[in-house]
Amino acid sequence: MADGPDGVDAGAREDALIELDGVEKVFEVRRRAGVLRRTREEVRAVDGISFRVARGEMVGYIGPNGAGKSTTIKMLTGILTPSGGRLRVAGFDPARDRTRLARRIGVVFGQRTTLWWDLPLRDSYRLVRRMYRVPRERFEANLERCVDLLDLGALLDVPVRQLSLGQRMRGDIAAALLHDPDVLYLDEPTIGLDVISKAKVRTFLRDLNAELGTTVLLTTHDLTDIEQLCRRVMVIDHGRLMYDGALAGLHEVGESERTLVVDLERESPPIEVAGARTVRVEGPRQWLAFPAAASAAPLVARIAEGYPVADLSIREPDIEDVIARMYAMGSAGGGAAG
Ligand SMILES: Nc1ncnc2c1ncn2[C@@H]1O[C@H](COP(=O)(O)OP(=O)(O)OP(=O)(O)O)[C@@H](O)[C@H]1O
């Protein structure tokens, strides 16, 4: 497709803000193969991925460690150049138009800050304003909104190094939004946060998406992030898109299981109950797996009838577990992605 004179893809569909067609990234790595000999090997970090994200969508991008998520995000921001395929964000070729694209996107990495460590938040934000040349009025309005909704008022004069992880994360999210980006990439935005901070971040992101229509691509290992924020989820593994659809569908494809953790009053033989199987016994504690789609209430009632129950809790399946089950069932690579 021909690019216009300003580098913007003339034919870009306005509704598809992010477009990937057969995108690949191959790294060449040199490995030691003896005392003097080194061999070259190719790592196909992203292996022919195609998807579209429409303006205003909030999509989860998940997969096990080393699946290719960060490499995809780096290509979407223009930090890395694809080895093959076609990629457009807001009509731009990210690697070619990195500077201009930077004004349209915001990026938050949970594991590291983009803020200035020694500066108070307020000064970091002033630098962001200058970097992106945000008009003063717009900057002030955006800052006020973020400060209000992310509860940053009391933190603005605190140096970043003194902020807690949750405070710093909220500070980072605000910094990524001061220039009104169309797209926000979030890489593990709730990692290491306590329950209250997680809830604050999630509520903010939901409101941001609903009120301003900001398109969000979210990478996370926390299935609750996805459940609470994303209607659509894409699963990547070994550089390939394995699933693209609703989260509920992913549970069905993987036939995922929840775990009921039962603390008995005393050590007992493995619990035998219809609708669940005991997968682990450690002293008076037992773990029972049951289908994620089933209700836990009747199961709990049956166990309480027959066993001396002291306490109970339920563990949701994690993403790795769901993906592992997709593989085990041989449905990976089936018709779901596309
Ligand atoms: N610069 C690089 N040089 C060589 N190999 C790389 C490079 N960057 C990534 N890789 C490899 O590409 C593959 C995908 O890595 P990537 O960081 O994209 O995965 P990820 O899904 O983000 O994982 P995680 O959840 O652990 O962050 C891995 O095998 C990784 O070792």
The ligand as an SDF file (V2000), in Angstrom:
LIG
                    3D

 31 33  0  0  0  0  0  0  0  0999 V2000
   17.7320   -8.5720   21.6180 N   0  0  0  0  0  0  0  0  0  0  0  0
   17.5270   -9.8740   21.5640 C   0  0  0  0  0  0  0  0  0  0  0  0
   18.4640  -10.6980   21.0570 N   0  0  0  0  0  0  0  0  0  0  0  0
   18.2830  -12.0280   20.9760 C   0  0  0  0  0  0  0  0  0  0  0  0
   17.1520  -12.6600   21.3790 N   0  0  0  0  0  0  0  0  0  0  0  0
   16.1760  -11.8970   21.8930 C   0  0  0  0  0  0  0  0  0  0  0  0
   16.3030  -10.4810   22.0260 C   0  0  0  0  0  0  0  0  0  0  0  0
   15.1530   -9.9930   22.5760 N   0  0  0  0  0  0  0  0  0  0  0  0
   14.3550  -11.0570   22.7820 C   0  0  0  0  0  0  0  0  0  0  0  0
   14.9510  -12.1980   22.3860 N   0  0  0  0  0  0  0  0  0  0  0  0
   14.3790  -13.5600   22.4370 C   0  0  0  0  0  0  0  0  0  0  0  0
   13.1320  -13.5160   21.7640 O   0  0  0  0  0  0  0  0  0  0  0  0
   12.1680  -14.3280   22.4240 C   0  0  0  0  0  0  0  0  0  0  0  0
   10.9420  -13.4810   22.8030 C   0  0  0  0  0  0  0  0  0  0  0  0
   11.3100  -12.5570   23.8270 O   0  0  0  0  0  0  0  0  0  0  0  0
   10.3110  -11.4520   24.4190 P   0  0  0  0  0  0  0  0  0  0  0  0
   11.1010  -10.6210   25.3690 O   0  0  0  0  0  0  0  0  0  0  0  0
    9.6120  -10.7620   23.3090 O   0  0  0  0  0  0  0  0  0  0  0  0
    9.2620  -12.3500   25.2140 O   0  0  0  0  0  0  0  0  0  0  0  0
    8.1040  -11.9380   26.2370 P   0  0  0  0  0  0  0  0  0  0  0  0
    6.8730  -12.6400   25.7730 O   0  0  0  0  0  0  0  0  0  0  0  0
    8.0280  -10.4560   26.3580 O   0  0  0  0  0  0  0  0  0  0  0  0
    8.5990  -12.5710   27.6060 O   0  0  0  0  0  0  0  0  0  0  0  0
    8.4560  -12.0810   29.1480 P   0  0  0  0  0  0  0  0  0  0  0  0
    7.0430  -12.3800   29.5570 O   0  0  0  0  0  0  0  0  0  0  0  0
    9.4460  -12.9440   29.8410 O   0  0  0  0  0  0  0  0  0  0  0  0
    8.8070  -10.6220   29.1740 O   0  0  0  0  0  0  0  0  0  0  0  0
   12.8930  -14.9450   23.6010 C   0  0  0  0  0  0  0  0  0  0  0  0
   13.3540  -16.2160   23.1990 O   0  0  0  0  0  0  0  0  0  0  0  0
   14.0520  -14.0040   23.8400 C   0  0  0  0  0  0  0  0  0  0  0  0
   15.1380  -14.6810   24.4270 O   0  0  0  0  0  0  0  0  0  0  0  0
  1  2  1  0
  2  3  1  0
  2  7  2  0
  3  4  2  0
  4  5  1  0
  5  6  2  0
  6  7  1  0
  6 10  1  0
  7  8  1  0
  8  9  2  0
  9 10  1  0
 10 11  1  0
 11 12  1  0
 11 30  1  0
 12 13  1  0
 13 14  1  0
 13 28  1  0
 14 15  1  0
 15 16  1  0
 16 17  2  0
 16 18  1  0
 16 19  1  0
 19 20  1  0
 20 21  2  0
 20 22  1  0
 20 23  1  0
 23 24  1  0
 24 25  2  0
 24 26  1  0
 24 27  1  0
 28 29  1  0
 28 30  1  0
 30 31  1  0
M  END
$$$$
